[in-house]
Amino acid sequence: KCKSENKWMEAALVRVPTIGSWNQELAGATRPGENILLCQNEAEWKEKLEWLAESKERREEMARQAFEYVVEHKTTLCKDRELLRFVME
């Protein structure tokens, strides 16, 4: 389950939008509907794939939001104080 967040972050850093299967960890680590599309069943996969495929602007916007979120919330640069506290303890 945790690997899916890593895959989403990798895609976000190269500005590729992600559609994935819903799980609690991924839903909690992202902003579903803004920087990722999460699906709980086959019908949602079809609906969300079509929705994203229909619009280059949607794909670019989702990719942009994912990139910005990862840079602001998931990289070492934004976690430096938290990481330093952990190392020093």
Distance bins in CASP14 RR format, pairs under 12 A and 6 or more apart:
PFRMAT RR
TARGET T0000
AUTHOR 0000-0000-0000
RMODE 2
METHOD distances of the structure
MODEL  1
1 7 0 0 0 0 0 1 0 0 0 0 0
1 8 0 0 0 0 0 1 0 0 0 0 0
1 20 0 0 0 0 0 1 0 0 0 0 0
1 21 0 0 0 0 1 0 0 0 0 0 0
1 22 0 0 0 0 0 1 0 0 0 0 0
1 23 1 0 1 0 0 0 0 0 0 0 0
1 24 1 0 0 1 0 0 0 0 0 0 0
1 25 1 0 1 0 0 0 0 0 0 0 0
1 26 1 0 0 1 0 0 0 0 0 0 0
1 27 0 0 0 0 0 1 0 0 0 0 0
1 28 0 0 0 0 0 1 0 0 0 0 0
1 29 0 0 0 0 0 1 0 0 0 0 0
2 8 0 0 0 0 0 1 0 0 0 0 0
2 9 0 0 0 0 0 1 0 0 0 0 0
2 23 0 0 0 0 1 0 0 0 0 0 0
2 24 0 0 0 0 0 1 0 0 0 0 0
2 25 1 0 1 0 0 0 0 0 0 0 0
2 26 0 0 0 0 1 0 0 0 0 0 0
2 28 0 0 0 0 0 1 0 0 0 0 0
2 29 0 0 0 0 1 0 0 0 0 0 0
3 9 0 0 0 0 0 1 0 0 0 0 0
3 10 0 0 0 0 0 1 0 0 0 0 0
3 21 0 0 0 0 0 1 0 0 0 0 0
3 23 0 0 0 0 0 1 0 0 0 0 0
3 25 0 0 0 0 1 0 0 0 0 0 0
3 26 0 0 0 0 1 0 0 0 0 0 0
3 29 0 0 0 0 0 1 0 0 0 0 0
4 10 0 0 0 0 0 1 0 0 0 0 0
4 11 0 0 0 0 0 1 0 0 0 0 0
4 18 0 0 0 0 1 0 0 0 0 0 0
4 19 0 0 0 0 0 1 0 0 0 0 0
4 20 1 0 0 1 0 0 0 0 0 0 0
4 21 1 0 0 1 0 0 0 0 0 0 0
4 22 0 0 0 0 1 0 0 0 0 0 0
4 23 1 0 0 1 0 0 0 0 0 0 0
4 24 0 0 0 0 0 1 0 0 0 0 0
4 25 1 0 0 1 0 0 0 0 0 0 0
4 26 1 0 1 0 0 0 0 0 0 0 0
4 27 0 0 0 0 0 1 0 0 0 0 0
4 28 0 0 0 0 0 1 0 0 0 0 0
4 29 0 0 0 0 1 0 0 0 0 0 0
4 30 0 0 0 0 1 0 0 0 0 0 0
4 36 0 0 0 0 1 0 0 0 0 0 0
4 38 0 0 0 0 1 0 0 0 0 0 0
5 11 0 0 0 0 0 1 0 0 0 0 0
5 12 0 0 0 0 0 1 0 0 0 0 0
5 18 0 0 0 0 0 1 0 0 0 0 0
5 20 0 0 0 0 0 1 0 0 0 0 0
5 23 0 0 0 0 1 0 0 0 0 0 0
5 24 0 0 0 0 0 1 0 0 0 0 0
5 25 1 0 0 1 0 0 0 0 0 0 0
5 26 1 0 1 0 0 0 0 0 0 0 0
5 27 0 0 0 0 0 1 0 0 0 0 0
5 28 0 0 0 0 1 0 0 0 0 0 0
5 29 1 0 1 0 0 0 0 0 0 0 0
5 30 1 0 0 1 0 0 0 0 0 0 0
5 35 0 0 0 0 0 1 0 0 0 0 0
5 36 0 0 0 0 1 0 0 0 0 0 0
5 38 0 0 0 0 0 1 0 0 0 0 0
5 66 0 0 0 0 0 1 0 0 0 0 0
5 69 0 0 0 0 0 1 0 0 0 0 0
5 70 0 0 0 0 0 1 0 0 0 0 0
5 73 0 0 0 0 0 1 0 0 0 0 0
5 74 0 0 0 0 1 0 0 0 0 0 0
6 12 0 0 0 0 0 1 0 0 0 0 0
6 13 0 0 0 0 0 1 0 0 0 0 0
6 18 0 0 0 0 0 1 0 0 0 0 0
6 25 0 0 0 0 0 1 0 0 0 0 0
6 26 0 0 0 0 0 1 0 0 0 0 0
6 29 0 0 0 0 1 0 0 0 0 0 0
6 70 0 0 0 0 0 1 0 0 0 0 0
6 74 0 0 0 0 1 0 0 0 0 0 0
7 13 0 0 0 0 0 1 0 0 0 0 0
7 14 0 0 0 0 0 1 0 0 0 0 0
7 16 0 0 0 0 0 1 0 0 0 0 0
7 18 1 0 0 1 0 0 0 0 0 0 0
7 19 0 0 0 0 0 1 0 0 0 0 0
7 20 0 0 0 0 1 0 0 0 0 0 0
7 21 0 0 0 0 0 1 0 0 0 0 0
7 23 0 0 0 0 0 1 0 0 0 0 0
7 26 0 0 0 0 1 0 0 0 0 0 0
7 29 0 0 0 0 0 1 0 0 0 0 0
7 30 0 0 0 0 0 1 0 0 0 0 0
7 36 0 0 0 0 0 1 0 0 0 0 0
7 66 0 0 0 0 0 1 0 0 0 0 0
7 70 0 0 0 0 0 1 0 0 0 0 0
8 14 0 0 0 0 0 1 0 0 0 0 0
8 16 0 0 0 0 1 0 0 0 0 0 0
8 17 0 0 0 0 1 0 0 0 0 0 0
8 18 1 0 1 0 0 0 0 0 0 0 0
8 19 0 0 0 0 0 1 0 0 0 0 0
8 20 1 0 0 1 0 0 0 0 0 0 0
8 21 0 0 0 0 0 1 0 0 0 0 0
8 23 0 0 0 0 0 1 0 0 0 0 0
8 25 0 0 0 0 0 1 0 0 0 0 0
8 26 1 0 0 1 0 0 0 0 0 0 0
8 27 0 0 0 0 0 1 0 0 0 0 0
8 28 0 0 0 0 0 1 0 0 0 0 0
8 29 1 0 0 1 0 0 0 0 0 0 0
8 30 1 0 0 1 0 0 0 0 0 0 0
8 31 0 0 0 0 0 1 0 0 0 0 0
8 32 0 0 0 0 0 1 0 0 0 0 0
8 35 0 0 0 0 1 0 0 0 0 0 0
8 36 1 0 1 0 0 0 0 0 0 0 0
8 37 0 0 0 0 0 1 0 0 0 0 0
8 38 0 0 0 0 1 0 0 0 0 0 0
8 62 0 0 0 0 0 1 0 0 0 0 0
8 63 0 0 0 0 0 1 0 0 0 0 0
8 66 1 0 0 1 0 0 0 0 0 0 0
8 67 0 0 0 0 0 1 0 0 0 0 0
8 69 0 0 0 0 1 0 0 0 0 0 0
8 70 0 0 0 0 1 0 0 0 0 0 0
8 74 0 0 0 0 1 0 0 0 0 0 0
9 16 0 0 0 0 0 1 0 0 0 0 0
9 18 0 0 0 0 1 0 0 0 0 0 0
9 26 0 0 0 0 0 1 0 0 0 0 0
9 29 0 0 0 0 1 0 0 0 0 0 0
9 30 0 0 0 0 1 0 0 0 0 0 0
9 35 0 0 0 0 0 1 0 0 0 0 0
9 36 0 0 0 0 0 1 0 0 0 0 0
9 66 0 0 0 0 1 0 0 0 0 0 0
9 67 0 0 0 0 1 0 0 0 0 0 0
9 69 0 0 0 0 1 0 0 0 0 0 0
9 70 1 0 1 0 0 0 0 0 0 0 0
9 71 0 0 0 0 0 1 0 0 0 0 0
9 73 0 0 0 0 0 1 0 0 0 0 0
9 74 1 0 1 0 0 0 0 0 0 0 0
9 75 0 0 0 0 1 0 0 0 0 0 0
10 16 0 0 0 0 1 0 0 0 0 0 0
10 18 0 0 0 0 1 0 0 0 0 0 0
10 66 0 0 0 0 0 1 0 0 0 0 0
10 67 0 0 0 0 0 1 0 0 0 0 0
10 70 0 0 0 0 1 0 0 0 0 0 0
10 74 0 0 0 0 0 1 0 0 0 0 0
11 17 1 0 0 1 0 0 0 0 0 0 0
11 18 1 0 1 0 0 0 0 0 0 0 0
11 19 0 0 0 0 0 1 0 0 0 0 0
11 20 0 0 0 0 0 1 0 0 0 0 0
11 30 0 0 0 0 0 1 0 0 0 0 0
11 35 0 0 0 0 0 1 0 0 0 0 0
11 36 0 0 0 0 1 0 0 0 0 0 0
11 37 0 0 0 0 0 1 0 0 0 0 0
11 59 0 0 0 0 0 1 0 0 0 0 0
11 62 0 0 0 0 0 1 0 0 0 0 0
11 63 0 0 0 0 1 0 0 0 0 0 0
11 66 1 0 0 1 0 0 0 0 0 0 0
11 67 0 0 0 0 1 0 0 0 0 0 0
11 70 0 0 0 0 1 0 0 0 0 0 0
12 18 1 0 0 1 0 0 0 0 0 0 0
12 29 0 0 0 0 0 1 0 0 0 0 0
12 30 0 0 0 0 1 0 0 0 0 0 0
12 31 0 0 0 0 0 1 0 0 0 0 0
12 34 0 0 0 0 0 1 0 0 0 0 0
12 35 1 0 0 1 0 0 0 0 0 0 0
12 36 0 0 0 0 1 0 0 0 0 0 0
12 62 0 0 0 0 1 0 0 0 0 0 0
12 63 1 0 0 1 0 0 0 0 0 0 0
12 64 0 0 0 0 1 0 0 0 0 0 0
12 65 0 0 0 0 1 0 0 0 0 0 0
12 66 1 1 0 0 0 0 0 0 0 0 0
12 67 1 0 1 0 0 0 0 0 0 0 0
12 68 0 0 0 0 1 0 0 0 0 0 0
12 69 1 0 0 1 0 0 0 0 0 0 0
12 70 1 0 1 0 0 0 0 0 0 0 0
12 71 0 0 0 0 1 0 0 0 0 0 0
12 72 0 0 0 0 0 1 0 0 0 0 0
12 73 0 0 0 0 0 1 0 0 0 0 0
12 74 0 0 0 0 1 0 0 0 0 0 0
12 75 0 0 0 0 0 1 0 0 0 0 0
13 63 0 0 0 0 0 1 0 0 0 0 0
13 66 0 0 0 0 1 0 0 0 0 0 0
13 67 1 0 0 1 0 0 0 0 0 0 0
13 68 0 0 0 0 0 1 0 0 0 0 0
13 69 0 0 0 0 0 1 0 0 0 0 0
13 70 1 0 1 0 0 0 0 0 0 0 0
13 71 1 0 0 1 0 0 0 0 0 0 0
13 74 0 0 0 0 1 0 0 0 0 0 0
13 75 0 0 0 0 1 0 0 0 0 0 0
14 63 0 0 0 0 1 0 0 0 0 0 0
14 66 0 0 0 0 0 1 0 0 0 0 0
14 67 0 0 0 0 1 0 0 0 0 0 0
14 70 0 0 0 0 0 1 0 0 0 0 0
15 35 0 0 0 0 0 1 0 0 0 0 0
15 59 0 0 0 0 1 0 0 0 0 0 0
15 60 1 0 0 1 0 0 0 0 0 0 0
15 61 0 0 0 0 0 1 0 0 0 0 0
15 62 0 0 0 0 1 0 0 0 0 0 0
15 63 1 0 1 0 0 0 0 0 0 0 0
15 64 1 0 0 1 0 0 0 0 0 0 0
15 65 0 0 0 0 0 1 0 0 0 0 0
15 66 1 0 0 1 0 0 0 0 0 0 0
15 67 1 0 1 0 0 0 0 0 0 0 0
15 68 0 0 0 0 1 0 0 0 0 0 0
15 69 0 0 0 0 0 1 0 0 0 0 0
15 70 0 0 0 0 0 1 0 0 0 0 0
15 71 0 0 0 0 0 1 0 0 0 0 0
16 35 0 0 0 0 0 1 0 0 0 0 0
16 36 0 0 0 0 0 1 0 0 0 0 0
16 52 0 0 0 0 0 1 0 0 0 0 0
16 59 0 0 0 0 1 0 0 0 0 0 0
16 60 0 0 0 0 0 1 0 0 0 0 0
16 62 0 0 0 0 1 0 0 0 0 0 0
16 63 1 0 1 0 0 0 0 0 0 0 0
16 64 0 0 0 0 0 1 0 0 0 0 0
16 66 0 0 0 0 1 0 0 0 0 0 0
16 67 0 0 0 0 1 0 0 0 0 0 0
16 70 0 0 0 0 0 1 0 0 0 0 0
17 30 0 0 0 0 0 1 0 0 0 0 0
17 33 0 0 0 0 0 1 0 0 0 0 0
17 34 0 0 0 0 0 1 0 0 0 0 0
17 35 0 0 0 0 1 0 0 0 0 0 0
17 36 1 0 0 1 0 0 0 0 0 0 0
17 37 1 0 0 1 0 0 0 0 0 0 0
17 48 0 0 0 0 0 1 0 0 0 0 0
17 49 0 0 0 0 0 1 0 0 0 0 0
17 51 0 0 0 0 0 1 0 0 0 0 0
17 52 1 0 0 1 0 0 0 0 0 0 0
17 53 0 0 0 0 0 1 0 0 0 0 0
17 55 0 0 0 0 0 1 0 0 0 0 0
17 56 0 0 0 0 0 1 0 0 0 0 0
17 57 0 0 0 0 0 1 0 0 0 0 0
17 58 1 0 0 1 0 0 0 0 0 0 0
17 59 1 0 1 0 0 0 0 0 0 0 0
17 60 0 0 0 0 1 0 0 0 0 0 0
17 61 0 0 0 0 1 0 0 0 0 0 0
17 62 1 0 1 0 0 0 0 0 0 0 0
17 63 1 0 1 0 0 0 0 0 0 0 0
17 64 0 0 0 0 1 0 0 0 0 0 0
17 65 0 0 0 0 1 0 0 0 0 0 0
17 66 1 0 0 1 0 0 0 0 0 0 0
17 67 0 0 0 0 1 0 0 0 0 0 0
18 26 0 0 0 0 1 0 0 0 0 0 0
18 29 0 0 0 0 0 1 0 0 0 0 0
18 30 0 0 0 0 1 0 0 0 0 0 0
18 31 0 0 0 0 0 1 0 0 0 0 0
18 32 0 0 0 0 0 1 0 0 0 0 0
18 33 0 0 0 0 0 1 0 0 0 0 0
18 34 0 0 0 0 0 1 0 0 0 0 0
18 35 0 0 0 0 1 0 0 0 0 0 0
18 36 1 0 1 0 0 0 0 0 0 0 0
18 37 1 0 0 1 0 0 0 0 0 0 0
18 38 0 0 0 0 1 0 0 0 0 0 0
18 39 0 0 0 0 0 1 0 0 0 0 0
18 48 0 0 0 0 0 1 0 0 0 0 0
18 49 0 0 0 0 0 1 0 0 0 0 0
18 52 0 0 0 0 1 0 0 0 0 0 0
18 59 0 0 0 0 0 1 0 0 0 0 0
18 62 1 0 0 1 0 0 0 0 0 0 0
18 63 0 0 0 0 1 0 0 0 0 0 0
18 65 0 0 0 0 0 1 0 0 0 0 0
18 66 1 0 0 1 0 0 0 0 0 0 0
18 67 0 0 0 0 0 1 0 0 0 0 0
18 69 0 0 0 0 0 1 0 0 0 0 0
18 70 0 0 0 0 0 1 0 0 0 0 0
19 26 0 0 0 0 0 1 0 0 0 0 0
19 30 0 0 0 0 0 1 0 0 0 0 0
19 32 0 0 0 0 0 1 0 0 0 0 0
19 33 0 0 0 0 0 1 0 0 0 0 0
19 35 0 0 0 0 0 1 0 0 0 0 0
19 36 1 0 0 1 0 0 0 0 0 0 0
19 37 1 0 1 0 0 0 0 0 0 0 0
19 38 1 0 0 1 0 0 0 0 0 0 0
19 39 1 0 0 1 0 0 0 0 0 0 0
19 44 0 0 0 0 1 0 0 0 0 0 0
19 45 1 0 0 1 0 0 0 0 0 0 0
19 46 0 0 0 0 0 1 0 0 0 0 0
19 47 0 0 0 0 0 1 0 0 0 0 0
19 48 1 0 1 0 0 0 0 0 0 0 0
19 49 1 0 0 1 0 0 0 0 0 0 0
19 50 0 0 0 0 0 1 0 0 0 0 0
19 51 0 0 0 0 1 0 0 0 0 0 0
19 52 1 0 0 1 0 0 0 0 0 0 0
19 53 0 0 0 0 1 0 0 0 0 0 0
19 58 0 0 0 0 0 1 0 0 0 0 0
19 59 0 0 0 0 0 1 0 0 0 0 0
19 62 0 0 0 0 1 0 0 0 0 0 0
19 63 0 0 0 0 0 1 0 0 0 0 0
19 66 0 0 0 0 0 1 0 0 0 0 0
20 26 1 0 0 1 0 0 0 0 0 0 0
20 27 0 0 0 0 0 1 0 0 0 0 0
20 30 0 0 0 0 1 0 0 0 0 0 0
20 32 0 0 0 0 1 0 0 0 0 0 0
20 33 0 0 0 0 0 1 0 0 0 0 0
20 36 1 0 0 1 0 0 0 0 0 0 0
20 37 1 0 0 1 0 0 0 0 0 0 0
20 38 1 0 1 0 0 0 0 0 0 0 0
20 39 1 0 1 0 0 0 0 0 0 0 0
20 40 0 0 0 0 0 1 0 0 0 0 0
20 41 0 0 0 0 0 1 0 0 0 0 0
20 44 0 0 0 0 1 0 0 0 0 0 0
20 45 0 0 0 0 1 0 0 0 0 0 0
20 48 0 0 0 0 1 0 0 0 0 0 0
20 49 0 0 0 0 0 1 0 0 0 0 0
20 52 0 0 0 0 0 1 0 0 0 0 0
21 27 0 0 0 0 0 1 0 0 0 0 0
21 32 0 0 0 0 0 1 0 0 0 0 0
21 36 0 0 0 0 0 1 0 0 0 0 0
21 37 0 0 0 0 0 1 0 0 0 0 0
21 38 1 0 0 1 0 0 0 0 0 0 0
21 39 1 0 1 0 0 0 0 0 0 0 0
21 40 1 0 0 1 0 0 0 0 0 0 0
21 41 0 0 0 0 1 0 0 0 0 0 0
21 42 0 0 0 0 0 1 0 0 0 0 0
21 44 0 0 0 0 1 0 0 0 0 0 0
21 45 0 0 0 0 1 0 0 0 0 0 0
21 48 0 0 0 0 0 1 0 0 0 0 0
22 28 0 0 0 0 0 1 0 0 0 0 0
22 30 0 0 0 0 0 1 0 0 0 0 0
22 32 1 0 0 1 0 0 0 0 0 0 0
22 33 0 0 0 0 0 1 0 0 0 0 0
22 36 0 0 0 0 1 0 0 0 0 0 0
22 37 0 0 0 0 1 0 0 0 0 0 0
22 38 1 0 1 0 0 0 0 0 0 0 0
22 39 1 0 0 1 0 0 0 0 0 0 0
22 40 1 0 1 0 0 0 0 0 0 0 0
22 41 0 0 0 0 1 0 0 0 0 0 0
22 44 0 0 0 0 1 0 0 0 0 0 0
22 45 0 0 0 0 0 1 0 0 0 0 0
22 48 0 0 0 0 0 1 0 0 0 0 0
23 29 0 0 0 0 1 0 0 0 0 0 0
23 30 0 0 0 0 0 1 0 0 0 0 0
23 32 0 0 0 0 0 1 0 0 0 0 0
23 36 0 0 0 0 0 1 0 0 0 0 0
23 38 0 0 0 0 1 0 0 0 0 0 0
23 39 0 0 0 0 0 1 0 0 0 0 0
23 40 0 0 0 0 1 0 0 0 0 0 0
24 30 0 0 0 0 0 1 0 0 0 0 0
24 32 0 0 0 0 0 1 0 0 0 0 0
24 38 0 0 0 0 0 1 0 0 0 0 0
24 40 0 0 0 0 0 1 0 0 0 0 0
25 38 0 0 0 0 0 1 0 0 0 0 0
26 32 0 0 0 0 1 0 0 0 0 0 0
26 35 0 0 0 0 0 1 0 0 0 0 0
26 36 1 0 0 1 0 0 0 0 0 0 0
26 37 0 0 0 0 0 1 0 0 0 0 0
26 38 1 0 0 1 0 0 0 0 0 0 0
26 39 0 0 0 0 0 1 0 0 0 0 0
26 40 0 0 0 0 0 1 0 0 0 0 0
27 33 0 0 0 0 0 1 0 0 0 0 0
27 35 0 0 0 0 0 1 0 0 0 0 0
27 36 0 0 0 0 1 0 0 0 0 0 0
27 37 0 0 0 0 0 1 0 0 0 0 0
27 38 1 0 1 0 0 0 0 0 0 0 0
27 39 0 0 0 0 0 1 0 0 0 0 0
27 40 0 0 0 0 1 0 0 0 0 0 0
28 35 0 0 0 0 0 1 0 0 0 0 0
28 36 0 0 0 0 0 1 0 0 0 0 0
28 38 0 0 0 0 1 0 0 0 0 0 0
28 69 0 0 0 0 0 1 0 0 0 0 0
28 73 0 0 0 0 0 1 0 0 0 0 0
29 35 0 0 0 0 0 1 0 0 0 0 0
29 36 0 0 0 0 1 0 0 0 0 0 0
29 38 0 0 0 0 0 1 0 0 0 0 0
29 66 0 0 0 0 0 1 0 0 0 0 0
29 69 0 0 0 0 1 0 0 0 0 0 0
29 70 0 0 0 0 0 1 0 0 0 0 0
29 73 0 0 0 0 1 0 0 0 0 0 0
29 74 0 0 0 0 1 0 0 0 0 0 0
30 36 1 0 1 0 0 0 0 0 0 0 0
30 37 0 0 0 0 1 0 0 0 0 0 0
30 38 1 0 0 1 0 0 0 0 0 0 0
30 62 0 0 0 0 0 1 0 0 0 0 0
30 65 0 0 0 0 1 0 0 0 0 0 0
30 66 1 0 0 1 0 0 0 0 0 0 0
30 69 1 0 0 1 0 0 0 0 0 0 0
30 70 0 0 0 0 1 0 0 0 0 0 0
30 73 0 0 0 0 1 0 0 0 0 0 0
30 74 0 0 0 0 1 0 0 0 0 0 0
31 37 0 0 0 0 0 1 0 0 0 0 0
31 38 0 0 0 0 0 1 0 0 0 0 0
31 62 0 0 0 0 0 1 0 0 0 0 0
31 65 1 0 0 1 0 0 0 0 0 0 0
31 66 0 0 0 0 1 0 0 0 0 0 0
31 68 0 0 0 0 0 1 0 0 0 0 0
31 69 1 0 0 1 0 0 0 0 0 0 0
31 70 0 0 0 0 0 1 0 0 0 0 0
31 72 0 0 0 0 0 1 0 0 0 0 0
31 73 0 0 0 0 1 0 0 0 0 0 0
32 38 1 0 1 0 0 0 0 0 0 0 0
32 39 0 0 0 0 1 0 0 0 0 0 0
32 40 0 0 0 0 0 1 0 0 0 0 0
32 44 0 0 0 0 0 1 0 0 0 0 0
32 48 0 0 0 0 0 1 0 0 0 0 0
32 62 0 0 0 0 0 1 0 0 0 0 0
32 65 0 0 0 0 0 1 0 0 0 0 0
32 66 0 0 0 0 0 1 0 0 0 0 0
32 69 0 0 0 0 0 1 0 0 0 0 0
33 39 0 0 0 0 0 1 0 0 0 0 0
33 44 0 0 0 0 0 1 0 0 0 0 0
33 48 0 0 0 0 1 0 0 0 0 0 0
33 51 0 0 0 0 0 1 0 0 0 0 0
33 52 0 0 0 0 0 1 0 0 0 0 0
33 58 0 0 0 0 0 1 0 0 0 0 0
33 61 0 0 0 0 0 1 0 0 0 0 0
33 62 1 0 0 1 0 0 0 0 0 0 0
33 65 0 0 0 0 1 0 0 0 0 0 0
33 66 0 0 0 0 0 1 0 0 0 0 0
33 69 0 0 0 0 0 1 0 0 0 0 0
34 58 0 0 0 0 0 1 0 0 0 0 0
34 61 0 0 0 0 1 0 0 0 0 0 0
34 62 1 0 0 1 0 0 0 0 0 0 0
34 63 0 0 0 0 0 1 0 0 0 0 0
34 64 0 0 0 0 0 1 0 0 0 0 0
34 65 1 0 1 0 0 0 0 0 0 0 0
34 66 0 0 0 0 1 0 0 0 0 0 0
34 68 0 0 0 0 0 1 0 0 0 0 0
34 69 0 0 0 0 1 0 0 0 0 0 0
35 61 0 0 0 0 1 0 0 0 0 0 0
35 62 1 0 0 1 0 0 0 0 0 0 0
35 63 0 0 0 0 1 0 0 0 0 0 0
35 64 0 0 0 0 1 0 0 0 0 0 0
35 65 1 0 1 0 0 0 0 0 0 0 0
35 66 1 1 0 0 0 0 0 0 0 0 0
35 67 0 0 0 0 1 0 0 0 0 0 0
35 68 0 0 0 0 1 0 0 0 0 0 0
35 69 1 0 1 0 0 0 0 0 0 0 0
35 70 0 0 0 0 1 0 0 0 0 0 0
35 71 0 0 0 0 0 1 0 0 0 0 0
35 72 0 0 0 0 0 1 0 0 0 0 0
35 73 0 0 0 0 0 1 0 0 0 0 0
35 74 0 0 0 0 0 1 0 0 0 0 0
36 48 0 0 0 0 0 1 0 0 0 0 0
36 52 0 0 0 0 0 1 0 0 0 0 0
36 62 1 0 0 1 0 0 0 0 0 0 0
36 63 0 0 0 0 0 1 0 0 0 0 0
36 65 0 0 0 0 1 0 0 0 0 0 0
36 66 1 0 0 1 0 0 0 0 0 0 0
36 67 0 0 0 0 0 1 0 0 0 0 0
36 69 0 0 0 0 1 0 0 0 0 0 0
36 70 0 0 0 0 0 1 0 0 0 0 0
37 44 0 0 0 0 1 0 0 0 0 0 0
37 45 0 0 0 0 1 0 0 0 0 0 0
37 46 0 0 0 0 0 1 0 0 0 0 0
37 47 0 0 0 0 1 0 0 0 0 0 0
37 48 1 0 1 0 0 0 0 0 0 0 0
37 49 0 0 0 0 1 0 0 0 0 0 0
37 50 0 0 0 0 0 1 0 0 0 0 0
37 51 1 0 0 1 0 0 0 0 0 0 0
37 52 1 0 0 1 0 0 0 0 0 0 0
37 53 0 0 0 0 0 1 0 0 0 0 0
37 58 0 0 0 0 1 0 0 0 0 0 0
37 59 0 0 0 0 0 1 0 0 0 0 0
37 62 1 0 0 1 0 0 0 0 0 0 0
37 63 0 0 0 0 0 1 0 0 0 0 0
37 65 0 0 0 0 0 1 0 0 0 0 0
37 66 0 0 0 0 0 1 0 0 0 0 0
38 44 0 0 0 0 1 0 0 0 0 0 0
38 45 0 0 0 0 0 1 0 0 0 0 0
38 48 0 0 0 0 1 0 0 0 0 0 0
39 45 1 0 1 0 0 0 0 0 0 0 0
39 46 0 0 0 0 1 0 0 0 0 0 0
39 47 0 0 0 0 1 0 0 0 0 0 0
39 48 1 0 1 0 0 0 0 0 0 0 0
39 49 0 0 0 0 1 0 0 0 0 0 0
39 50 0 0 0 0 0 1 0 0 0 0 0
39 51 0 0 0 0 0 1 0 0 0 0 0
39 52 0 0 0 0 0 1 0 0 0 0 0
40 47 0 0 0 0 0 1 0 0 0 0 0
40 48 0 0 0 0 0 1 0 0 0 0 0
41 47 0 0 0 0 1 0 0 0 0 0 0
41 48 0 0 0 0 0 1 0 0 0 0 0
42 48 0 0 0 0 0 1 0 0 0 0 0
42 49 0 0 0 0 0 1 0 0 0 0 0
43 49 0 0 0 0 0 1 0 0 0 0 0
43 50 0 0 0 0 0 1 0 0 0 0 0
44 50 0 0 0 0 0 1 0 0 0 0 0
44 51 0 0 0 0 0 1 0 0 0 0 0
45 51 0 0 0 0 0 1 0 0 0 0 0
45 52 0 0 0 0 0 1 0 0 0 0 0
45 53 0 0 0 0 0 1 0 0 0 0 0
46 52 0 0 0 0 0 1 0 0 0 0 0
46 53 0 0 0 0 0 1 0 0 0 0 0
47 53 0 0 0 0 0 1 0 0 0 0 0
47 54 0 0 0 0 0 1 0 0 0 0 0
48 54 0 0 0 0 0 1 0 0 0 0 0
48 58 0 0 0 0 0 1 0 0 0 0 0
48 59 0 0 0 0 0 1 0 0 0 0 0
48 62 0 0 0 0 0 1 0 0 0 0 0
49 58 0 0 0 0 0 1 0 0 0 0 0
49 59 0 0 0 0 0 1 0 0 0 0 0
50 58 0 0 0 0 0 1 0 0 0 0 0
51 57 0 0 0 0 0 1 0 0 0 0 0
51 58 1 0 0 1 0 0 0 0 0 0 0
51 59 0 0 0 0 0 1 0 0 0 0 0
51 62 0 0 0 0 0 1 0 0 0 0 0
52 58 1 0 1 0 0 0 0 0 0 0 0
52 59 1 0 1 0 0 0 0 0 0 0 0
52 60 0 0 0 0 0 1 0 0 0 0 0
52 61 0 0 0 0 0 1 0 0 0 0 0
52 62 1 0 0 1 0 0 0 0 0 0 0
52 63 0 0 0 0 0 1 0 0 0 0 0
53 59 0 0 0 0 1 0 0 0 0 0 0
55 61 0 0 0 0 1 0 0 0 0 0 0
55 62 0 0 0 0 1 0 0 0 0 0 0
56 62 0 0 0 0 0 1 0 0 0 0 0
56 63 0 0 0 0 0 1 0 0 0 0 0
57 63 0 0 0 0 0 1 0 0 0 0 0
57 64 0 0 0 0 0 1 0 0 0 0 0
58 64 0 0 0 0 0 1 0 0 0 0 0
58 65 0 0 0 0 0 1 0 0 0 0 0
59 65 0 0 0 0 0 1 0 0 0 0 0
59 66 0 0 0 0 0 1 0 0 0 0 0
60 66 0 0 0 0 0 1 0 0 0 0 0
60 67 0 0 0 0 0 1 0 0 0 0 0
61 67 0 0 0 0 0 1 0 0 0 0 0
61 68 0 0 0 0 0 1 0 0 0 0 0
62 68 0 0 0 0 0 1 0 0 0 0 0
62 69 0 0 0 0 0 1 0 0 0 0 0
63 69 0 0 0 0 0 1 0 0 0 0 0
63 70 0 0 0 0 0 1 0 0 0 0 0
64 70 0 0 0 0 0 1 0 0 0 0 0
64 71 0 0 0 0 0 1 0 0 0 0 0
65 71 0 0 0 0 0 1 0 0 0 0 0
65 72 0 0 0 0 0 1 0 0 0 0 0
65 73 0 0 0 0 0 1 0 0 0 0 0
66 72 0 0 0 0 0 1 0 0 0 0 0
66 73 0 0 0 0 0 1 0 0 0 0 0
66 74 0 0 0 0 0 1 0 0 0 0 0
67 73 0 0 0 0 0 1 0 0 0 0 0
67 74 0 0 0 0 0 1 0 0 0 0 0
67 75 0 0 0 0 0 1 0 0 0 0 0
68 74 0 0 0 0 0 1 0 0 0 0 0
68 75 0 0 0 0 0 1 0 0 0 0 0
68 78 0 0 0 0 0 1 0 0 0 0 0
69 75 0 0 0 0 0 1 0 0 0 0 0
69 78 0 0 0 0 0 1 0 0 0 0 0
70 76 0 0 0 0 0 1 0 0 0 0 0
70 77 0 0 0 0 0 1 0 0 0 0 0
70 78 0 0 0 0 1 0 0 0 0 0 0
70 79 0 0 0 0 0 1 0 0 0 0 0
71 77 1 0 0 1 0 0 0 0 0 0 0
71 78 1 0 0 1 0 0 0 0 0 0 0
71 79 0 0 0 0 0 1 0 0 0 0 0
72 78 1 0 1 0 0 0 0 0 0 0 0
72 79 0 0 0 0 0 1 0 0 0 0 0
73 79 0 0 0 0 1 0 0 0 0 0 0
73 82 0 0 0 0 0 1 0 0 0 0 0
74 82 0 0 0 0 0 1 0 0 0 0 0
75 82 0 0 0 0 0 1 0 0 0 0 0
75 83 0 0 0 0 0 1 0 0 0 0 0
76 82 0 0 0 0 1 0 0 0 0 0 0
76 83 1 0 0 1 0 0 0 0 0 0 0
76 84 0 0 0 0 0 1 0 0 0 0 0
76 86 0 0 0 0 0 1 0 0 0 0 0
76 87 0 0 0 0 0 1 0 0 0 0 0
77 83 0 0 0 0 0 1 0 0 0 0 0
79 85 0 0 0 0 0 1 0 0 0 0 0
79 86 0 0 0 0 1 0 0 0 0 0 0
79 87 0 0 0 0 0 1 0 0 0 0 0
80 86 0 0 0 0 0 1 0 0 0 0 0
80 87 0 0 0 0 0 1 0 0 0 0 0
81 87 0 0 0 0 0 1 0 0 0 0 0
81 88 0 0 0 0 0 1 0 0 0 0 0
82 88 0 0 0 0 0 1 0 0 0 0 0
82 89 0 0 0 0 0 1 0 0 0 0 0
83 89 0 0 0 0 0 1 0 0 0 0 0
END
